């Protein structure tokens, strides 16, 4: 596997993991208010997460199913 393909897959997986973590933290904050925000500022986490999603959308090609 070429290094560029590895880095694209790695970027995709890091972005997916960060998205899942942000969703879980926001859900935990919604259901138990005050449980997450004293430790992790979720609002400040969302700005780099948006940037990471945009970069991933431009760098990682979409997998298209074969046309039959």
FISEKOL-65052 format. One record per residue: x, y, z of N, C-alpha, C in turn. Coordinates in steps of 0.2 Angstrom, whole numbers, plus 5000, padded with zeros to 4 digits. Layout:
<site n_u="X" n_v="Y" n_w="Z" ca_u="X" ca_v="Y" ca_w="Z" c_u="X" c_v="Y" c_w="Z"/>
...
This chain:
<site n_u="5004" n_v="4994" n_w="5000" ca_u="5000" ca_v="5000" ca_w="5000" c_u="5004" c_v="5006" c_w="5000"/>
<site n_u="5003" n_v="5011" n_w="4995" ca_u="5007" ca_v="5017" ca_w="4995" c_u="5006" c_v="5021" c_w="5002"/>
<site n_u="5011" n_v="5025" n_w="5003" ca_u="5010" ca_v="5029" ca_w="5009" c_u="5005" c_v="5034" c_w="5009"/>
<site n_u="5003" n_v="5037" n_w="5003" ca_u="4998" ca_v="5042" ca_w="5002" c_u="4991" c_v="5038" c_w="5003"/>
<site n_u="4990" n_v="5032" n_w="5001" ca_u="4984" ca_v="5029" ca_w="5003" c_u="4983" c_v="5027" c_w="5010"/>
<site n_u="4989" n_v="5026" n_w="5013" ca_u="4989" ca_v="5024" ca_w="5020" c_u="4987" c_v="5031" c_w="5024"/>
<site n_u="4990" n_v="5036" n_w="5022" ca_u="4988" ca_v="5043" ca_w="5026" c_u="4981" c_v="5045" c_w="5025"/>
<site n_u="4978" n_v="5044" n_w="5019" ca_u="4971" ca_v="5045" ca_w="5017" c_u="4967" c_v="5041" c_w="5022"/>
<site n_u="4968" n_v="5035" n_w="5022" ca_u="4964" ca_v="5030" ca_w="5026" c_u="4965" c_v="5032" c_w="5034"/>
<site n_u="4971" n_v="5034" n_w="5036" ca_u="4972" ca_v="5036" ca_w="5043" c_u="4968" c_v="5042" c_w="5044"/>
<site n_u="4968" n_v="5047" n_w="5040" ca_u="4965" ca_v="5053" ca_w="5041" c_u="4957" c_v="5052" c_w="5041"/>
<site n_u="4955" n_v="5047" n_w="5037" ca_u="4947" ca_v="5046" ca_w="5037" c_u="4946" c_v="5042" c_w="5044"/>
<site n_u="4950" n_v="5038" n_w="5046" ca_u="4948" ca_v="5034" ca_w="5053" c_u="4949" c_v="5039" c_w="5059"/>
<site n_u="4954" n_v="5044" n_w="5059" ca_u="4954" ca_v="5048" ca_w="5064" c_u="4948" c_v="5053" c_w="5064"/>
<site n_u="4946" n_v="5055" n_w="5058" ca_u="4940" ca_v="5060" ca_w="5058" c_u="4934" c_v="5056" c_w="5060"/>
<site n_u="4933" n_v="5050" n_w="5058" ca_u="4927" ca_v="5046" ca_w="5060" c_u="4927" c_v="5045" c_w="5068"/>
<site n_u="4933" n_v="5043" n_w="5071" ca_u="4933" ca_v="5043" ca_w="5078" c_u="4932" c_v="5049" c_w="5082"/>
<site n_u="4934" n_v="5055" n_w="5079" ca_u="4933" ca_v="5061" ca_w="5082" c_u="4926" c_v="5063" c_w="5082"/>
<site n_u="4922" n_v="5061" n_w="5076" ca_u="4915" ca_v="5063" ca_w="5075" c_u="4911" c_v="5059" c_w="5080"/>
<site n_u="4913" n_v="5052" n_w="5081" ca_u="4909" ca_v="5048" ca_w="5086" c_u="4911" c_v="5051" c_w="5093"/>
<site n_u="4917" n_v="5052" n_w="5095" ca_u="4918" ca_v="5055" ca_w="5101" c_u="4914" c_v="5061" c_w="5103"/>
<site n_u="4914" n_v="5066" n_w="5098" ca_u="4910" ca_v="5072" ca_w="5099" c_u="4903" c_v="5071" c_w="5100"/>
<site n_u="4900" n_v="5066" n_w="5096" ca_u="4893" ca_v="5065" ca_w="5097" c_u="4892" c_v="5062" c_w="5104"/>
<site n_u="4896" n_v="5057" n_w="5106" ca_u="4895" ca_v="5054" ca_w="5112" c_u="4895" c_v="5059" c_w="5118"/>
<site n_u="4900" n_v="5064" n_w="5117" ca_u="4901" ca_v="5069" ca_w="5123" c_u="4895" c_v="5074" c_w="5123"/>
<site n_u="4892" n_v="5075" n_w="5117" ca_u="4886" ca_v="5080" ca_w="5116" c_u="4880" c_v="5076" c_w="5119"/>
<site n_u="4880" n_v="5070" n_w="5118" ca_u="4874" ca_v="5066" ca_w="5120" c_u="4874" c_v="5065" c_w="5128"/>
<site n_u="4880" n_v="5064" n_w="5131" ca_u="4881" ca_v="5064" ca_w="5138" c_u="4880" c_v="5070" c_w="5141"/>
<site n_u="4882" n_v="5076" n_w="5138" ca_u="4880" ca_v="5083" ca_w="5141" c_u="4873" c_v="5084" c_w="5140"/>
<site n_u="4869" n_v="5082" n_w="5135" ca_u="4862" ca_v="5083" ca_w="5135" c_u="4858" c_v="5079" c_w="5140"/>
<site n_u="4860" n_v="5073" n_w="5141" ca_u="4856" ca_v="5068" ca_w="5146" c_u="4858" c_v="5070" c_w="5153"/>
<site n_u="4865" n_v="5071" n_w="5154" ca_u="4867" ca_v="5073" ca_w="5161" c_u="4871" c_v="5080" c_w="5161"/>
<site n_u="4867" n_v="5085" n_w="5161" ca_u="4870" ca_v="5092" ca_w="5161" c_u="4875" c_v="5093" c_w="5166"/>
<site n_u="4881" n_v="5096" n_w="5164" ca_u="4886" ca_v="5097" ca_w="5168" c_u="4891" c_v="5092" c_w="5170"/>
<site n_u="4890" n_v="5086" n_w="5166" ca_u="4894" ca_v="5080" ca_w="5167" c_u="4901" c_v="5081" c_w="5163"/>
<site n_u="4900" n_v="5084" n_w="5157" ca_u="4906" ca_v="5084" ca_w="5152" c_u="4909" c_v="5091" c_w="5152"/>
<site n_u="4905" n_v="5096" n_w="5152" ca_u="4908" ca_v="5103" ca_w="5151" c_u="4913" c_v="5105" c_w="5156"/>
<site n_u="4913" n_v="5104" n_w="5162" ca_u="4918" ca_v="5106" ca_w="5167" c_u="4925" c_v="5103" c_w="5165"/>
<site n_u="4925" n_v="5097" n_w="5161" ca_u="4932" ca_v="5094" ca_w="5160" c_u="4934" c_v="5095" c_w="5153"/>
<site n_u="4929" n_v="5095" n_w="5148" ca_u="4931" ca_v="5096" ca_w="5141" c_u="4926" c_v="5101" c_w="5138"/>
<site n_u="4929" n_v="5106" n_w="5135" ca_u="4925" ca_v="5111" ca_w="5132" c_u="4923" c_v="5109" c_w="5125"/>
<site n_u="4917" n_v="5106" n_w="5125" ca_u="4914" ca_v="5103" ca_w="5119" c_u="4913" c_v="5108" c_w="5113"/>
<site n_u="4911" n_v="5114" n_w="5115" ca_u="4910" ca_v="5119" ca_w="5110" c_u="4917" c_v="5121" c_w="5106"/>
<site n_u="4922" n_v="5121" n_w="5110" ca_u="4929" ca_v="5122" ca_w="5107" c_u="4931" c_v="5116" c_w="5103"/>
<site n_u="4929" n_v="5111" n_w="5105" ca_u="4931" ca_v="5104" ca_w="5101" c_u="4928" c_v="5104" c_w="5094"/>
<site n_u="4922" n_v="5107" n_w="5093" ca_u="4918" ca_v="5107" ca_w="5087" c_u="4921" c_v="5111" c_w="5081"/>
<site n_u="4925" n_v="5116" n_w="5083" ca_u="4928" ca_v="5120" ca_w="5077" c_u="4934" c_v="5116" c_w="5074"/>
<site n_u="4938" n_v="5113" n_w="5078" ca_u="4943" ca_v="5109" ca_w="5074" c_u="4940" c_v="5103" c_w="5071"/>
<site n_u="4935" n_v="5101" n_w="5074" ca_u="4931" ca_v="5095" ca_w="5071" c_u="4928" c_v="5096" c_w="5064"/>
<site n_u="4925" n_v="5102" n_w="5063" ca_u="4923" ca_v="5105" ca_w="5057" c_u="4928" c_v="5105" c_w="5052"/>
<site n_u="4934" n_v="5108" n_w="5054" ca_u="4940" ca_v="5109" ca_w="5049" c_u="4942" c_v="5102" c_w="5047"/>
<site n_u="4943" n_v="5097" n_w="5052" ca_u="4945" ca_v="5091" ca_w="5050" c_u="4940" c_v="5087" c_w="5045"/>
<site n_u="4934" n_v="5088" n_w="5046" ca_u="4929" ca_v="5085" ca_w="5042" c_u="4929" c_v="5088" c_w="5035"/>
<site n_u="4931" n_v="5095" n_w="5034" ca_u="4931" ca_v="5098" ca_w="5028" c_u="4938" c_v="5095" c_w="5024"/>
<site n_u="4943" n_v="5095" n_w="5028" ca_u="4949" ca_v="5092" ca_w="5025" c_u="4949" c_v="5085" c_w="5023"/>
<site n_u="4945" n_v="5081" n_w="5027" ca_u="4944" ca_v="5074" ca_w="5025" c_u="4940" c_v="5074" c_w="5019"/>
<site n_u="4935" n_v="5078" n_w="5018" ca_u="4930" ca_v="5078" ca_w="5012" c_u="4934" c_v="5079" c_w="5006"/>
<site n_u="4939" n_v="5084" n_w="5006" ca_u="4943" ca_v="5085" ca_w="5000" c_u="4948" c_v="5080" c_w="4999"/>
<site n_u="4951" n_v="5077" n_w="5004" ca_u="4957" ca_v="5073" ca_w="5002" c_u="4955" c_v="5066" c_w="5001"/>
<site n_u="4950" n_v="5063" n_w="5005" ca_u="4949" ca_v="5056" ca_w="5004" c_u="4943" c_v="5055" c_w="4999"/>
<site n_u="4945" n_v="5051" n_w="4994" ca_u="4940" ca_v="5050" ca_w="4988" c_u="4934" c_v="5046" c_w="4991"/>
<site n_u="4928" n_v="5047" n_w="4988" ca_u="4923" ca_v="5043" ca_w="4990" c_u="4923" c_v="5036" c_w="4986"/>
<site n_u="4921" n_v="5031" n_w="4989" ca_u="4921" ca_v="5024" ca_w="4986" c_u="4914" c_v="5024" c_w="4982"/>
<site n_u="4915" n_v="5023" n_w="4976" ca_u="4909" ca_v="5022" ca_w="4972" c_u="4908" c_v="5015" c_w="4970"/>
<site n_u="4902" n_v="5012" n_w="4971" ca_u="4900" ca_v="5005" ca_w="4969" c_u="4901" c_v="5004" c_w="4961"/>
<site n_u="4903" n_v="4999" n_w="4959" ca_u="4904" ca_v="4997" ca_w="4952" c_u="4897" c_v="4998" c_w="4948"/>
<site n_u="4897" n_v="5000" n_w="4942" ca_u="4891" ca_v="5001" ca_w="4938" c_u="4890" c_v="4995" c_w="4934"/>
<site n_u="4884" n_v="4992" n_w="4935" ca_u="4883" ca_v="4985" ca_w="4931" c_u="4878" c_v="4986" c_w="4926"/>
